[in-house]
Amino acid sequence: MIPPILGSLIIGLILGFLGQRSRMCFIGGFRDFLIIRDKDLLKGLLSFFTSAWITVFILNFIGKVIPFLTNITNVRLVSYPSFINAITSKFGLVSLIGGFGLGFFSTLANGCPFRQHVMASQGRISSISYLFGFYSGIVFYYTVIAKLLAKII
């Protein structure tokens, strides 16, 4: 069995290689499509979501066919009575607010965190400073903002 750190390293290297070669950027896909109707980056975004959906389906199927692998596939689905209940749950609201902040500030920084990671690995100082702020923001959000939102909501 592959240790988790080695598996993460292998997957990270594969995703980094593919990200560097494809210029994949989630926010750039939306931005380019909305501003100039360019669909190149949007195709990558759609293929990512399709691949994620297929992967979750396959992992669920493996977990059901071979029951002792359920903990390894580790796909947990949460069902809410309705879409509104999912959004208005504490997790939903905190995630929406955090996601809006991430999207807004990433758009101002001219790219999504995935693309910034790829550019930082290429040695771009602006991307390295973006990632410093990105990770500082994550720590601040979860230690301060998310706790405040959870108390308010």
Contacts in CASP RR format, 6 or more apart in sequence:
PFRMAT RR
TARGET T0000
AUTHOR 0000-0000-0000
METHOD contacts of the structure
MODEL  1
MIPPILGSLIIGLILGFLGQRSRMCFIGGFRDFLIIRDKDLLKGLLSFFT
SAWITVFILNFIGKVIPFLTNITNVRLVSYPSFINAITSKFGLVSLIGGF
GLGFFSTLANGCPFRQHVMASQGRISSISYLFGFYSGIVFYYTVIAKLLA
KII
2 10 0 8 1.000
16 117 0 8 1.000
16 118 0 8 1.000
16 121 0 8 1.000
18 24 0 8 1.000
19 114 0 8 1.000
19 115 0 8 1.000
19 118 0 8 1.000
20 118 0 8 1.000
20 121 0 8 1.000
20 122 0 8 1.000
22 44 0 8 1.000
23 41 0 8 1.000
23 115 0 8 1.000
24 41 0 8 1.000
24 44 0 8 1.000
24 48 0 8 1.000
24 114 0 8 1.000
24 115 0 8 1.000
24 118 0 8 1.000
25 41 0 8 1.000
25 111 0 8 1.000
25 112 0 8 1.000
25 114 0 8 1.000
25 115 0 8 1.000
26 45 0 8 1.000
26 48 0 8 1.000
26 112 0 8 1.000
26 114 0 8 1.000
26 115 0 8 1.000
27 103 0 8 1.000
27 106 0 8 1.000
27 107 0 8 1.000
27 111 0 8 1.000
27 112 0 8 1.000
27 115 0 8 1.000
28 41 0 8 1.000
28 111 0 8 1.000
28 112 0 8 1.000
28 115 0 8 1.000
29 38 0 8 1.000
29 40 0 8 1.000
29 41 0 8 1.000
29 42 0 8 1.000
29 44 0 8 1.000
29 45 0 8 1.000
30 42 0 8 1.000
30 45 0 8 1.000
31 107 0 8 1.000
32 38 0 8 1.000
32 39 0 8 1.000
32 40 0 8 1.000
32 41 0 8 1.000
32 42 0 8 1.000
33 39 0 8 1.000
33 41 0 8 1.000
33 42 0 8 1.000
56 75 0 8 1.000
59 73 0 8 1.000
59 74 0 8 1.000
59 75 0 8 1.000
60 73 0 8 1.000
60 75 0 8 1.000
60 77 0 8 1.000
62 69 0 8 1.000
62 73 0 8 1.000
63 69 0 8 1.000
63 70 0 8 1.000
63 73 0 8 1.000
63 75 0 8 1.000
64 70 0 8 1.000
80 86 0 8 1.000
80 89 0 8 1.000
86 92 0 8 1.000
87 93 0 8 1.000
87 96 0 8 1.000
90 149 0 8 1.000
90 150 0 8 1.000
90 153 0 8 1.000
93 149 0 8 1.000
93 153 0 8 1.000
94 146 0 8 1.000
94 149 0 8 1.000
94 150 0 8 1.000
94 153 0 8 1.000
97 145 0 8 1.000
97 149 0 8 1.000
98 141 0 8 1.000
98 145 0 8 1.000
102 113 0 8 1.000
103 112 0 8 1.000
106 112 0 8 1.000
106 113 0 8 1.000
106 116 0 8 1.000
109 116 0 8 1.000
109 130 0 8 1.000
113 131 0 8 1.000
113 134 0 8 1.000
116 127 0 8 1.000
116 130 0 8 1.000
116 131 0 8 1.000
116 134 0 8 1.000
117 127 0 8 1.000
117 131 0 8 1.000
119 126 0 8 1.000
119 127 0 8 1.000
120 127 0 8 1.000
120 128 0 8 1.000
120 130 0 8 1.000
120 131 0 8 1.000
END
